[in-house]
């Protein structure tokens, strides 16, 4: 396998690979700093969680419409992560269930958040969407979006997937 330039972008179709071969390929490409999106013929939260944990930056259906593929590529090329919106909540929930160690300390950088920003971040980590967070905290959805924007800036994350990973103390690749 050749060494990739940091700016390299890669689409990887998972169809012809066994789960172990897929994770090995993702890990190798991640080590080479390729920005990798895994395309799956039958997406599942377990596969998504596995490939993201191995270093993939995106995960979507192999038959996604071209407009969605452009969106995926833009998010990943900008340094973010991309998974289908329906999987974001399930991934956050799965992250909570696989965390084997309970951490009592606050994640790095969270001491700079206001109380509301912290509450919103924790809710994102549990997989709640903006409407659910607004309802839970008795705030408007616009206020939640504003809190998320400042939280992303303070924690130097690009999106709610990265935020959920940090909240659940999982590595960002």
Phi and psi in radians as a Rosetta constraint file:
Dihedral C 1 N 2 CA 2 C 2 CIRCULARHARMONIC -1.413 0.35
Dihedral N 2 CA 2 C 2 N 3 CIRCULARHARMONIC 2.743 0.35
Dihedral C 2 N 3 CA 3 C 3 CIRCULARHARMONIC -1.368 0.35
Dihedral N 3 CA 3 C 3 N 4 CIRCULARHARMONIC 2.349 0.35
Dihedral C 3 N 4 CA 4 C 4 CIRCULARHARMONIC -1.723 0.35
Dihedral N 4 CA 4 C 4 N 5 CIRCULARHARMONIC 2.551 0.35
Dihedral C 4 N 5 CA 5 C 5 CIRCULARHARMONIC -1.250 0.35
Dihedral N 5 CA 5 C 5 N 6 CIRCULARHARMONIC 2.626 0.35
Dihedral C 5 N 6 CA 6 C 6 CIRCULARHARMONIC -0.943 0.35
Dihedral N 6 CA 6 C 6 N 7 CIRCULARHARMONIC -0.526 0.35
Dihedral C 6 N 7 CA 7 C 7 CIRCULARHARMONIC -1.437 0.35
Dihedral N 7 CA 7 C 7 N 8 CIRCULARHARMONIC -0.082 0.35
Dihedral C 7 N 8 CA 8 C 8 CIRCULARHARMONIC -1.095 0.35
Dihedral N 8 CA 8 C 8 N 9 CIRCULARHARMONIC 2.511 0.35
Dihedral C 8 N 9 CA 9 C 9 CIRCULARHARMONIC -2.190 0.35
Dihedral N 9 CA 9 C 9 N 10 CIRCULARHARMONIC 2.405 0.35
Dihedral C 9 N 10 CA 10 C 10 CIRCULARHARMONIC -2.404 0.35
Dihedral N 10 CA 10 C 10 N 11 CIRCULARHARMONIC 2.327 0.35
Dihedral C 10 N 11 CA 11 C 11 CIRCULARHARMONIC -1.769 0.35
Dihedral N 11 CA 11 C 11 N 12 CIRCULARHARMONIC 2.276 0.35
Dihedral C 11 N 12 CA 12 C 12 CIRCULARHARMONIC -2.155 0.35
Dihedral N 12 CA 12 C 12 N 13 CIRCULARHARMONIC 2.017 0.35
Dihedral C 12 N 13 CA 13 C 13 CIRCULARHARMONIC -1.439 0.35
Dihedral N 13 CA 13 C 13 N 14 CIRCULARHARMONIC 2.119 0.35
Dihedral C 13 N 14 CA 14 C 14 CIRCULARHARMONIC -1.435 0.35
Dihedral N 14 CA 14 C 14 N 15 CIRCULARHARMONIC -0.139 0.35
Dihedral C 14 N 15 CA 15 C 15 CIRCULARHARMONIC -1.002 0.35
Dihedral N 15 CA 15 C 15 N 16 CIRCULARHARMONIC -0.751 0.35
Dihedral C 15 N 16 CA 16 C 16 CIRCULARHARMONIC -1.567 0.35
Dihedral N 16 CA 16 C 16 N 17 CIRCULARHARMONIC 0.087 0.35
Dihedral C 16 N 17 CA 17 C 17 CIRCULARHARMONIC -1.965 0.35
Dihedral N 17 CA 17 C 17 N 18 CIRCULARHARMONIC 2.502 0.35
Dihedral C 17 N 18 CA 18 C 18 CIRCULARHARMONIC -1.259 0.35
Dihedral N 18 CA 18 C 18 N 19 CIRCULARHARMONIC 2.832 0.35
Dihedral C 18 N 19 CA 19 C 19 CIRCULARHARMONIC -0.950 0.35
Dihedral N 19 CA 19 C 19 N 20 CIRCULARHARMONIC -0.706 0.35
Dihedral C 19 N 20 CA 20 C 20 CIRCULARHARMONIC -1.231 0.35
Dihedral N 20 CA 20 C 20 N 21 CIRCULARHARMONIC -0.681 0.35
Dihedral C 20 N 21 CA 21 C 21 CIRCULARHARMONIC -1.124 0.35
Dihedral N 21 CA 21 C 21 N 22 CIRCULARHARMONIC -0.675 0.35
Dihedral C 21 N 22 CA 22 C 22 CIRCULARHARMONIC -1.079 0.35
Dihedral N 22 CA 22 C 22 N 23 CIRCULARHARMONIC -0.856 0.35
Dihedral C 22 N 23 CA 23 C 23 CIRCULARHARMONIC -1.118 0.35
Dihedral N 23 CA 23 C 23 N 24 CIRCULARHARMONIC -0.638 0.35
Dihedral C 23 N 24 CA 24 C 24 CIRCULARHARMONIC -1.146 0.35
Dihedral N 24 CA 24 C 24 N 25 CIRCULARHARMONIC -0.779 0.35
Dihedral C 24 N 25 CA 25 C 25 CIRCULARHARMONIC -1.102 0.35
Dihedral N 25 CA 25 C 25 N 26 CIRCULARHARMONIC -0.768 0.35
Dihedral C 25 N 26 CA 26 C 26 CIRCULARHARMONIC -1.068 0.35
Dihedral N 26 CA 26 C 26 N 27 CIRCULARHARMONIC -0.814 0.35
Dihedral C 26 N 27 CA 27 C 27 CIRCULARHARMONIC -1.056 0.35
Dihedral N 27 CA 27 C 27 N 28 CIRCULARHARMONIC -0.753 0.35
Dihedral C 27 N 28 CA 28 C 28 CIRCULARHARMONIC -1.115 0.35
Dihedral N 28 CA 28 C 28 N 29 CIRCULARHARMONIC -0.778 0.35
Dihedral C 28 N 29 CA 29 C 29 CIRCULARHARMONIC -1.158 0.35
Dihedral N 29 CA 29 C 29 N 30 CIRCULARHARMONIC -0.659 0.35
Dihedral C 29 N 30 CA 30 C 30 CIRCULARHARMONIC -1.121 0.35
Dihedral N 30 CA 30 C 30 N 31 CIRCULARHARMONIC -0.691 0.35
Dihedral C 30 N 31 CA 31 C 31 CIRCULARHARMONIC -1.077 0.35
Dihedral N 31 CA 31 C 31 N 32 CIRCULARHARMONIC -0.567 0.35
Dihedral C 31 N 32 CA 32 C 32 CIRCULARHARMONIC -1.499 0.35
Dihedral N 32 CA 32 C 32 N 33 CIRCULARHARMONIC 0.087 0.35
Dihedral C 32 N 33 CA 33 C 33 CIRCULARHARMONIC 1.156 0.35
Dihedral N 33 CA 33 C 33 N 34 CIRCULARHARMONIC 0.454 0.35
Dihedral C 33 N 34 CA 34 C 34 CIRCULARHARMONIC -1.307 0.35
Dihedral N 34 CA 34 C 34 N 35 CIRCULARHARMONIC 2.448 0.35
Dihedral C 34 N 35 CA 35 C 35 CIRCULARHARMONIC -1.488 0.35
Dihedral N 35 CA 35 C 35 N 36 CIRCULARHARMONIC 1.895 0.35
Dihedral C 35 N 36 CA 36 C 36 CIRCULARHARMONIC -1.979 0.35
Dihedral N 36 CA 36 C 36 N 37 CIRCULARHARMONIC 2.334 0.35
Dihedral C 36 N 37 CA 37 C 37 CIRCULARHARMONIC -2.089 0.35
Dihedral N 37 CA 37 C 37 N 38 CIRCULARHARMONIC 2.228 0.35
Dihedral C 37 N 38 CA 38 C 38 CIRCULARHARMONIC -1.642 0.35
Dihedral N 38 CA 38 C 38 N 39 CIRCULARHARMONIC 2.259 0.35
Dihedral C 38 N 39 CA 39 C 39 CIRCULARHARMONIC -1.799 0.35
Dihedral N 39 CA 39 C 39 N 40 CIRCULARHARMONIC 2.281 0.35
Dihedral C 39 N 40 CA 40 C 40 CIRCULARHARMONIC -2.185 0.35
Dihedral N 40 CA 40 C 40 N 41 CIRCULARHARMONIC 2.410 0.35
Dihedral C 40 N 41 CA 41 C 41 CIRCULARHARMONIC -1.290 0.35
Dihedral N 41 CA 41 C 41 N 42 CIRCULARHARMONIC -0.476 0.35
Dihedral C 41 N 42 CA 42 C 42 CIRCULARHARMONIC -2.439 0.35
Dihedral N 42 CA 42 C 42 N 43 CIRCULARHARMONIC 1.409 0.35
Dihedral C 42 N 43 CA 43 C 43 CIRCULARHARMONIC -1.031 0.35
Dihedral N 43 CA 43 C 43 N 44 CIRCULARHARMONIC 2.478 0.35
Dihedral C 43 N 44 CA 44 C 44 CIRCULARHARMONIC -2.494 0.35
Dihedral N 44 CA 44 C 44 N 45 CIRCULARHARMONIC 2.732 0.35
Dihedral C 44 N 45 CA 45 C 45 CIRCULARHARMONIC -1.142 0.35
Dihedral N 45 CA 45 C 45 N 46 CIRCULARHARMONIC -0.586 0.35
Dihedral C 45 N 46 CA 46 C 46 CIRCULARHARMONIC -1.184 0.35
Dihedral N 46 CA 46 C 46 N 47 CIRCULARHARMONIC -0.742 0.35
Dihedral C 46 N 47 CA 47 C 47 CIRCULARHARMONIC -1.150 0.35
Dihedral N 47 CA 47 C 47 N 48 CIRCULARHARMONIC -0.751 0.35
Dihedral C 47 N 48 CA 48 C 48 CIRCULARHARMONIC -1.038 0.35
Dihedral N 48 CA 48 C 48 N 49 CIRCULARHARMONIC -0.827 0.35
Dihedral C 48 N 49 CA 49 C 49 CIRCULARHARMONIC -1.079 0.35
Dihedral N 49 CA 49 C 49 N 50 CIRCULARHARMONIC -0.745 0.35
Dihedral C 49 N 50 CA 50 C 50 CIRCULARHARMONIC -1.110 0.35
Dihedral N 50 CA 50 C 50 N 51 CIRCULARHARMONIC -0.825 0.35
Dihedral C 50 N 51 CA 51 C 51 CIRCULARHARMONIC -1.252 0.35
Dihedral N 51 CA 51 C 51 N 52 CIRCULARHARMONIC -0.590 0.35
Dihedral C 51 N 52 CA 52 C 52 CIRCULARHARMONIC -1.172 0.35
Dihedral N 52 CA 52 C 52 N 53 CIRCULARHARMONIC -0.732 0.35
Dihedral C 52 N 53 CA 53 C 53 CIRCULARHARMONIC -1.126 0.35
Dihedral N 53 CA 53 C 53 N 54 CIRCULARHARMONIC -0.514 0.35
Dihedral C 53 N 54 CA 54 C 54 CIRCULARHARMONIC -1.411 0.35
Dihedral N 54 CA 54 C 54 N 55 CIRCULARHARMONIC -0.207 0.35
Dihedral C 54 N 55 CA 55 C 55 CIRCULARHARMONIC 2.198 0.35
Dihedral N 55 CA 55 C 55 N 56 CIRCULARHARMONIC -0.026 0.35
Dihedral C 55 N 56 CA 56 C 56 CIRCULARHARMONIC -1.174 0.35
Dihedral N 56 CA 56 C 56 N 57 CIRCULARHARMONIC 2.634 0.35
Dihedral C 56 N 57 CA 57 C 57 CIRCULARHARMONIC -1.819 0.35
Dihedral N 57 CA 57 C 57 N 58 CIRCULARHARMONIC -0.212 0.35
Dihedral C 57 N 58 CA 58 C 58 CIRCULARHARMONIC -2.660 0.35
Dihedral N 58 CA 58 C 58 N 59 CIRCULARHARMONIC 2.820 0.35
Dihedral C 58 N 59 CA 59 C 59 CIRCULARHARMONIC -2.710 0.35
Dihedral N 59 CA 59 C 59 N 60 CIRCULARHARMONIC 2.164 0.35
Dihedral C 59 N 60 CA 60 C 60 CIRCULARHARMONIC -2.714 0.35
Dihedral N 60 CA 60 C 60 N 61 CIRCULARHARMONIC 3.019 0.35
Dihedral C 60 N 61 CA 61 C 61 CIRCULARHARMONIC -1.241 0.35
Dihedral N 61 CA 61 C 61 N 62 CIRCULARHARMONIC 2.430 0.35
Dihedral C 61 N 62 CA 62 C 62 CIRCULARHARMONIC -1.100 0.35
Dihedral N 62 CA 62 C 62 N 63 CIRCULARHARMONIC -0.417 0.35
Dihedral C 62 N 63 CA 63 C 63 CIRCULARHARMONIC -1.783 0.35
Dihedral N 63 CA 63 C 63 N 64 CIRCULARHARMONIC 0.463 0.35
Dihedral C 63 N 64 CA 64 C 64 CIRCULARHARMONIC -1.076 0.35
Dihedral N 64 CA 64 C 64 N 65 CIRCULARHARMONIC 2.605 0.35
Dihedral C 64 N 65 CA 65 C 65 CIRCULARHARMONIC -1.176 0.35
Dihedral N 65 CA 65 C 65 N 66 CIRCULARHARMONIC 2.634 0.35
Dihedral C 65 N 66 CA 66 C 66 CIRCULARHARMONIC -0.926 0.35
Dihedral N 66 CA 66 C 66 N 67 CIRCULARHARMONIC -0.659 0.35
Dihedral C 66 N 67 CA 67 C 67 CIRCULARHARMONIC -1.091 0.35
Dihedral N 67 CA 67 C 67 N 68 CIRCULARHARMONIC -0.654 0.35
Dihedral C 67 N 68 CA 68 C 68 CIRCULARHARMONIC -1.237 0.35
Dihedral N 68 CA 68 C 68 N 69 CIRCULARHARMONIC -0.668 0.35
Dihedral C 68 N 69 CA 69 C 69 CIRCULARHARMONIC -1.109 0.35
Dihedral N 69 CA 69 C 69 N 70 CIRCULARHARMONIC -0.642 0.35
Dihedral C 69 N 70 CA 70 C 70 CIRCULARHARMONIC -1.103 0.35
Dihedral N 70 CA 70 C 70 N 71 CIRCULARHARMONIC -0.768 0.35
Dihedral C 70 N 71 CA 71 C 71 CIRCULARHARMONIC -1.061 0.35
Dihedral N 71 CA 71 C 71 N 72 CIRCULARHARMONIC -0.751 0.35
Dihedral C 71 N 72 CA 72 C 72 CIRCULARHARMONIC -1.056 0.35
Dihedral N 72 CA 72 C 72 N 73 CIRCULARHARMONIC -0.879 0.35
Dihedral C 72 N 73 CA 73 C 73 CIRCULARHARMONIC -1.057 0.35
Dihedral N 73 CA 73 C 73 N 74 CIRCULARHARMONIC -0.724 0.35
Dihedral C 73 N 74 CA 74 C 74 CIRCULARHARMONIC -1.108 0.35
Dihedral N 74 CA 74 C 74 N 75 CIRCULARHARMONIC -0.768 0.35
Dihedral C 74 N 75 CA 75 C 75 CIRCULARHARMONIC -1.112 0.35
Dihedral N 75 CA 75 C 75 N 76 CIRCULARHARMONIC -0.795 0.35
Dihedral C 75 N 76 CA 76 C 76 CIRCULARHARMONIC -1.221 0.35
Dihedral N 76 CA 76 C 76 N 77 CIRCULARHARMONIC -0.723 0.35
Dihedral C 76 N 77 CA 77 C 77 CIRCULARHARMONIC -1.152 0.35
Dihedral N 77 CA 77 C 77 N 78 CIRCULARHARMONIC -0.453 0.35
Dihedral C 77 N 78 CA 78 C 78 CIRCULARHARMONIC -1.435 0.35
Dihedral N 78 CA 78 C 78 N 79 CIRCULARHARMONIC 0.011 0.35
Dihedral C 78 N 79 CA 79 C 79 CIRCULARHARMONIC 1.682 0.35
Dihedral N 79 CA 79 C 79 N 80 CIRCULARHARMONIC 0.070 0.35
Dihedral C 79 N 80 CA 80 C 80 CIRCULARHARMONIC -1.650 0.35
Dihedral N 80 CA 80 C 80 N 81 CIRCULARHARMONIC -2.980 0.35
Dihedral C 80 N 81 CA 81 C 81 CIRCULARHARMONIC -2.023 0.35
Dihedral N 81 CA 81 C 81 N 82 CIRCULARHARMONIC 2.762 0.35
Dihedral C 81 N 82 CA 82 C 82 CIRCULARHARMONIC -2.515 0.35
Dihedral N 82 CA 82 C 82 N 83 CIRCULARHARMONIC 2.210 0.35
Dihedral C 82 N 83 CA 83 C 83 CIRCULARHARMONIC -2.397 0.35
Dihedral N 83 CA 83 C 83 N 84 CIRCULARHARMONIC 2.732 0.35
Dihedral C 83 N 84 CA 84 C 84 CIRCULARHARMONIC -0.990 0.35
Dihedral N 84 CA 84 C 84 N 85 CIRCULARHARMONIC 2.436 0.35
Dihedral C 84 N 85 CA 85 C 85 CIRCULARHARMONIC -0.896 0.35
Dihedral N 85 CA 85 C 85 N 86 CIRCULARHARMONIC -0.620 0.35
Dihedral C 85 N 86 CA 86 C 86 CIRCULARHARMONIC -1.129 0.35
Dihedral N 86 CA 86 C 86 N 87 CIRCULARHARMONIC -0.450 0.35
Dihedral C 86 N 87 CA 87 C 87 CIRCULARHARMONIC -1.531 0.35
Dihedral N 87 CA 87 C 87 N 88 CIRCULARHARMONIC -0.334 0.35
Dihedral C 87 N 88 CA 88 C 88 CIRCULARHARMONIC -0.995 0.35
Dihedral N 88 CA 88 C 88 N 89 CIRCULARHARMONIC -0.856 0.35
Dihedral C 88 N 89 CA 89 C 89 CIRCULARHARMONIC -1.118 0.35
Dihedral N 89 CA 89 C 89 N 90 CIRCULARHARMONIC -0.760 0.35
Dihedral C 89 N 90 CA 90 C 90 CIRCULARHARMONIC -1.174 0.35
Dihedral N 90 CA 90 C 90 N 91 CIRCULARHARMONIC -0.614 0.35
Dihedral C 90 N 91 CA 91 C 91 CIRCULARHARMONIC -1.148 0.35
Dihedral N 91 CA 91 C 91 N 92 CIRCULARHARMONIC -0.731 0.35
Dihedral C 91 N 92 CA 92 C 92 CIRCULARHARMONIC -1.107 0.35
Dihedral N 92 CA 92 C 92 N 93 CIRCULARHARMONIC -0.723 0.35
Dihedral C 92 N 93 CA 93 C 93 CIRCULARHARMONIC -1.136 0.35
Dihedral N 93 CA 93 C 93 N 94 CIRCULARHARMONIC -0.709 0.35
Dihedral C 93 N 94 CA 94 C 94 CIRCULARHARMONIC -1.136 0.35
Dihedral N 94 CA 94 C 94 N 95 CIRCULARHARMONIC -0.660 0.35
Dihedral C 94 N 95 CA 95 C 95 CIRCULARHARMONIC -1.067 0.35
Dihedral N 95 CA 95 C 95 N 96 CIRCULARHARMONIC -0.686 0.35
Dihedral C 95 N 96 CA 96 C 96 CIRCULARHARMONIC -1.140 0.35
Dihedral N 96 CA 96 C 96 N 97 CIRCULARHARMONIC -0.668 0.35
Dihedral C 96 N 97 CA 97 C 97 CIRCULARHARMONIC -1.327 0.35
Dihedral N 97 CA 97 C 97 N 98 CIRCULARHARMONIC -0.422 0.35
Dihedral C 97 N 98 CA 98 C 98 CIRCULARHARMONIC -1.639 0.35
Dihedral N 98 CA 98 C 98 N 99 CIRCULARHARMONIC -0.131 0.35
Dihedral C 98 N 99 CA 99 C 99 CIRCULARHARMONIC -1.146 0.35
Dihedral N 99 CA 99 C 99 N 100 CIRCULARHARMONIC 2.018 0.35
Dihedral C 99 N 100 CA 100 C 100 CIRCULARHARMONIC -1.612 0.35
Dihedral N 100 CA 100 C 100 N 101 CIRCULARHARMONIC -0.334 0.35
Dihedral C 100 N 101 CA 101 C 101 CIRCULARHARMONIC -2.019 0.35
Dihedral N 101 CA 101 C 101 N 102 CIRCULARHARMONIC 2.264 0.35
Dihedral C 101 N 102 CA 102 C 102 CIRCULARHARMONIC -1.468 0.35
Dihedral N 102 CA 102 C 102 N 103 CIRCULARHARMONIC 2.220 0.35
Dihedral C 102 N 103 CA 103 C 103 CIRCULARHARMONIC -1.838 0.35
Dihedral N 103 CA 103 C 103 N 104 CIRCULARHARMONIC 2.274 0.35
Dihedral C 103 N 104 CA 104 C 104 CIRCULARHARMONIC -1.658 0.35
Dihedral N 104 CA 104 C 104 N 105 CIRCULARHARMONIC -0.387 0.35
Dihedral C 104 N 105 CA 105 C 105 CIRCULARHARMONIC -1.373 0.35
Dihedral N 105 CA 105 C 105 N 106 CIRCULARHARMONIC 2.758 0.35
Dihedral C 105 N 106 CA 106 C 106 CIRCULARHARMONIC -1.369 0.35
Dihedral N 106 CA 106 C 106 N 107 CIRCULARHARMONIC 2.403 0.35
Dihedral C 106 N 107 CA 107 C 107 CIRCULARHARMONIC -1.008 0.35
Dihedral N 107 CA 107 C 107 N 108 CIRCULARHARMONIC 2.660 0.35
Dihedral C 107 N 108 CA 108 C 108 CIRCULARHARMONIC -0.958 0.35
Dihedral N 108 CA 108 C 108 N 109 CIRCULARHARMONIC 2.304 0.35
Dihedral C 108 N 109 CA 109 C 109 CIRCULARHARMONIC 1.567 0.35
Dihedral N 109 CA 109 C 109 N 110 CIRCULARHARMONIC -0.269 0.35
Dihedral C 109 N 110 CA 110 C 110 CIRCULARHARMONIC -1.242 0.35
Dihedral N 110 CA 110 C 110 N 111 CIRCULARHARMONIC -0.306 0.35
Dihedral C 110 N 111 CA 111 C 111 CIRCULARHARMONIC -1.220 0.35
Dihedral N 111 CA 111 C 111 N 112 CIRCULARHARMONIC -0.224 0.35
Dihedral C 111 N 112 CA 112 C 112 CIRCULARHARMONIC -1.570 0.35
Dihedral N 112 CA 112 C 112 N 113 CIRCULARHARMONIC -0.118 0.35
Dihedral C 112 N 113 CA 113 C 113 CIRCULARHARMONIC -1.440 0.35
Dihedral N 113 CA 113 C 113 N 114 CIRCULARHARMONIC 2.596 0.35
Dihedral C 113 N 114 CA 114 C 114 CIRCULARHARMONIC -1.260 0.35
Dihedral N 114 CA 114 C 114 N 115 CIRCULARHARMONIC 2.949 0.35
Dihedral C 114 N 115 CA 115 C 115 CIRCULARHARMONIC -1.018 0.35
Dihedral N 115 CA 115 C 115 N 116 CIRCULARHARMONIC -0.762 0.35
Dihedral C 115 N 116 CA 116 C 116 CIRCULARHARMONIC -1.160 0.35
Dihedral N 116 CA 116 C 116 N 117 CIRCULARHARMONIC -0.734 0.35
Dihedral C 116 N 117 CA 117 C 117 CIRCULARHARMONIC -1.070 0.35
Dihedral N 117 CA 117 C 117 N 118 CIRCULARHARMONIC -0.709 0.35
Dihedral C 117 N 118 CA 118 C 118 CIRCULARHARMONIC -1.085 0.35
Dihedral N 118 CA 118 C 118 N 119 CIRCULARHARMONIC -0.789 0.35
Dihedral C 118 N 119 CA 119 C 119 CIRCULARHARMONIC -1.084 0.35
Dihedral N 119 CA 119 C 119 N 120 CIRCULARHARMONIC -0.729 0.35
Dihedral C 119 N 120 CA 120 C 120 CIRCULARHARMONIC -1.138 0.35
Dihedral N 120 CA 120 C 120 N 121 CIRCULARHARMONIC -0.764 0.35
Dihedral C 120 N 121 CA 121 C 121 CIRCULARHARMONIC -1.055 0.35
Dihedral N 121 CA 121 C 121 N 122 CIRCULARHARMONIC -0.763 0.35
Dihedral C 121 N 122 CA 122 C 122 CIRCULARHARMONIC -1.115 0.35
Dihedral N 122 CA 122 C 122 N 123 CIRCULARHARMONIC -0.661 0.35
Dihedral C 122 N 123 CA 123 C 123 CIRCULARHARMONIC -1.162 0.35
Dihedral N 123 CA 123 C 123 N 124 CIRCULARHARMONIC -0.672 0.35
Dihedral C 123 N 124 CA 124 C 124 CIRCULARHARMONIC -1.082 0.35
Dihedral N 124 CA 124 C 124 N 125 CIRCULARHARMONIC -0.712 0.35
Dihedral C 124 N 125 CA 125 C 125 CIRCULARHARMONIC -1.084 0.35
Dihedral N 125 CA 125 C 125 N 126 CIRCULARHARMONIC -0.447 0.35
Dihedral C 125 N 126 CA 126 C 126 CIRCULARHARMONIC -1.511 0.35
Dihedral N 126 CA 126 C 126 N 127 CIRCULARHARMONIC -0.070 0.35
Dihedral C 126 N 127 CA 127 C 127 CIRCULARHARMONIC 1.623 0.35
Dihedral N 127 CA 127 C 127 N 128 CIRCULARHARMONIC 0.190 0.35
Dihedral C 127 N 128 CA 128 C 128 CIRCULARHARMONIC -1.329 0.35
Dihedral N 128 CA 128 C 128 N 129 CIRCULARHARMONIC 2.539 0.35
Dihedral C 128 N 129 CA 129 C 129 CIRCULARHARMONIC -1.542 0.35
Dihedral N 129 CA 129 C 129 N 130 CIRCULARHARMONIC 3.042 0.35
Dihedral C 129 N 130 CA 130 C 130 CIRCULARHARMONIC -1.024 0.35
Dihedral N 130 CA 130 C 130 N 131 CIRCULARHARMONIC -0.705 0.35
Dihedral C 130 N 131 CA 131 C 131 CIRCULARHARMONIC -1.116 0.35
Dihedral N 131 CA 131 C 131 N 132 CIRCULARHARMONIC -0.754 0.35
Dihedral C 131 N 132 CA 132 C 132 CIRCULARHARMONIC -1.155 0.35
Dihedral N 132 CA 132 C 132 N 133 CIRCULARHARMONIC -0.687 0.35
Dihedral C 132 N 133 CA 133 C 133 CIRCULARHARMONIC -1.136 0.35
Dihedral N 133 CA 133 C 133 N 134 CIRCULARHARMONIC -0.778 0.35
Dihedral C 133 N 134 CA 134 C 134 CIRCULARHARMONIC -1.028 0.35
Dihedral N 134 CA 134 C 134 N 135 CIRCULARHARMONIC -0.773 0.35
Dihedral C 134 N 135 CA 135 C 135 CIRCULARHARMONIC -1.118 0.35
Dihedral N 135 CA 135 C 135 N 136 CIRCULARHARMONIC -0.797 0.35
Dihedral C 135 N 136 CA 136 C 136 CIRCULARHARMONIC -1.099 0.35
Dihedral N 136 CA 136 C 136 N 137 CIRCULARHARMONIC -0.685 0.35
Dihedral C 136 N 137 CA 137 C 137 CIRCULARHARMONIC -1.670 0.35
Dihedral N 137 CA 137 C 137 N 138 CIRCULARHARMONIC -0.046 0.35
Dihedral C 137 N 138 CA 138 C 138 CIRCULARHARMONIC 1.194 0.35
Dihedral N 138 CA 138 C 138 N 139 CIRCULARHARMONIC 0.648 0.35
Dihedral C 138 N 139 CA 139 C 139 CIRCULARHARMONIC -2.163 0.35
Dihedral N 139 CA 139 C 139 N 140 CIRCULARHARMONIC 2.938 0.35
Dihedral C 139 N 140 CA 140 C 140 CIRCULARHARMONIC -1.459 0.35
Dihedral N 140 CA 140 C 140 N 141 CIRCULARHARMONIC 2.757 0.35
Dihedral C 140 N 141 CA 141 C 141 CIRCULARHARMONIC -1.116 0.35
Dihedral N 141 CA 141 C 141 N 142 CIRCULARHARMONIC -0.585 0.35
Dihedral C 141 N 142 CA 142 C 142 CIRCULARHARMONIC -1.103 0.35
Dihedral N 142 CA 142 C 142 N 143 CIRCULARHARMONIC -0.665 0.35
Dihedral C 142 N 143 CA 143 C 143 CIRCULARHARMONIC -1.153 0.35
Dihedral N 143 CA 143 C 143 N 144 CIRCULARHARMONIC -0.694 0.35
Dihedral C 143 N 144 CA 144 C 144 CIRCULARHARMONIC -1.082 0.35
Dihedral N 144 CA 144 C 144 N 145 CIRCULARHARMONIC -0.784 0.35
Dihedral C 144 N 145 CA 145 C 145 CIRCULARHARMONIC -1.054 0.35
Dihedral N 145 CA 145 C 145 N 146 CIRCULARHARMONIC -0.700 0.35
Dihedral C 145 N 146 CA 146 C 146 CIRCULARHARMONIC -1.130 0.35
Dihedral N 146 CA 146 C 146 N 147 CIRCULARHARMONIC -0.752 0.35
Dihedral C 146 N 147 CA 147 C 147 CIRCULARHARMONIC -1.104 0.35
Dihedral N 147 CA 147 C 147 N 148 CIRCULARHARMONIC -0.700 0.35
Dihedral C 147 N 148 CA 148 C 148 CIRCULARHARMONIC -1.127 0.35
Dihedral N 148 CA 148 C 148 N 149 CIRCULARHARMONIC -0.729 0.35
Dihedral C 148 N 149 CA 149 C 149 CIRCULARHARMONIC -1.034 0.35
Dihedral N 149 CA 149 C 149 N 150 CIRCULARHARMONIC -0.831 0.35
Dihedral C 149 N 150 CA 150 C 150 CIRCULARHARMONIC -1.215 0.35
Dihedral N 150 CA 150 C 150 N 151 CIRCULARHARMONIC -0.589 0.35
Dihedral C 150 N 151 CA 151 C 151 CIRCULARHARMONIC -1.136 0.35
Dihedral N 151 CA 151 C 151 N 152 CIRCULARHARMONIC -0.784 0.35
Dihedral C 151 N 152 CA 152 C 152 CIRCULARHARMONIC -0.995 0.35
Dihedral N 152 CA 152 C 152 N 153 CIRCULARHARMONIC -0.775 0.35
Dihedral C 152 N 153 CA 153 C 153 CIRCULARHARMONIC -1.125 0.35
Dihedral N 153 CA 153 C 153 N 154 CIRCULARHARMONIC -0.818 0.35
Dihedral C 153 N 154 CA 154 C 154 CIRCULARHARMONIC -1.146 0.35
Dihedral N 154 CA 154 C 154 N 155 CIRCULARHARMONIC -0.632 0.35
Dihedral C 154 N 155 CA 155 C 155 CIRCULARHARMONIC -1.647 0.35
Dihedral N 155 CA 155 C 155 N 156 CIRCULARHARMONIC -0.049 0.35
Dihedral C 155 N 156 CA 156 C 156 CIRCULARHARMONIC 1.038 0.35
Dihedral N 156 CA 156 C 156 N 157 CIRCULARHARMONIC 0.791 0.35
Dihedral C 156 N 157 CA 157 C 157 CIRCULARHARMONIC -2.029 0.35
Dihedral N 157 CA 157 C 157 N 158 CIRCULARHARMONIC 2.749 0.35
Dihedral C 157 N 158 CA 158 C 158 CIRCULARHARMONIC -1.706 0.35
Dihedral N 158 CA 158 C 158 N 159 CIRCULARHARMONIC -0.396 0.35
Dihedral C 158 N 159 CA 159 C 159 CIRCULARHARMONIC -2.760 0.35
Dihedral N 159 CA 159 C 159 N 160 CIRCULARHARMONIC 3.087 0.35
Dihedral C 159 N 160 CA 160 C 160 CIRCULARHARMONIC -1.246 0.35
Dihedral N 160 CA 160 C 160 N 161 CIRCULARHARMONIC -0.411 0.35
Dihedral C 160 N 161 CA 161 C 161 CIRCULARHARMONIC -1.144 0.35
Dihedral N 161 CA 161 C 161 N 162 CIRCULARHARMONIC -0.827 0.35
Dihedral C 161 N 162 CA 162 C 162 CIRCULARHARMONIC -1.075 0.35
Dihedral N 162 CA 162 C 162 N 163 CIRCULARHARMONIC -0.725 0.35
Dihedral C 162 N 163 CA 163 C 163 CIRCULARHARMONIC -1.069 0.35
Dihedral N 163 CA 163 C 163 N 164 CIRCULARHARMONIC -0.787 0.35
Dihedral C 163 N 164 CA 164 C 164 CIRCULARHARMONIC -1.087 0.35
Dihedral N 164 CA 164 C 164 N 165 CIRCULARHARMONIC -0.667 0.35
Dihedral C 164 N 165 CA 165 C 165 CIRCULARHARMONIC -1.110 0.35
Dihedral N 165 CA 165 C 165 N 166 CIRCULARHARMONIC -0.755 0.35
Dihedral C 165 N 166 CA 166 C 166 CIRCULARHARMONIC -1.145 0.35
Dihedral N 166 CA 166 C 166 N 167 CIRCULARHARMONIC -0.789 0.35
Dihedral C 166 N 167 CA 167 C 167 CIRCULARHARMONIC -0.993 0.35
Dihedral N 167 CA 167 C 167 N 168 CIRCULARHARMONIC -0.705 0.35
Dihedral C 167 N 168 CA 168 C 168 CIRCULARHARMONIC -1.591 0.35
Dihedral N 168 CA 168 C 168 N 169 CIRCULARHARMONIC 0.197 0.35
Dihedral C 168 N 169 CA 169 C 169 CIRCULARHARMONIC 0.941 0.35
Dihedral N 169 CA 169 C 169 N 170 CIRCULARHARMONIC 0.821 0.35
Dihedral C 169 N 170 CA 170 C 170 CIRCULARHARMONIC -1.887 0.35
Dihedral N 170 CA 170 C 170 N 171 CIRCULARHARMONIC 2.639 0.35
Dihedral C 170 N 171 CA 171 C 171 CIRCULARHARMONIC -1.225 0.35
Dihedral N 171 CA 171 C 171 N 172 CIRCULARHARMONIC 2.479 0.35
Dihedral C 171 N 172 CA 172 C 172 CIRCULARHARMONIC -1.674 0.35
Dihedral N 172 CA 172 C 172 N 173 CIRCULARHARMONIC 2.265 0.35
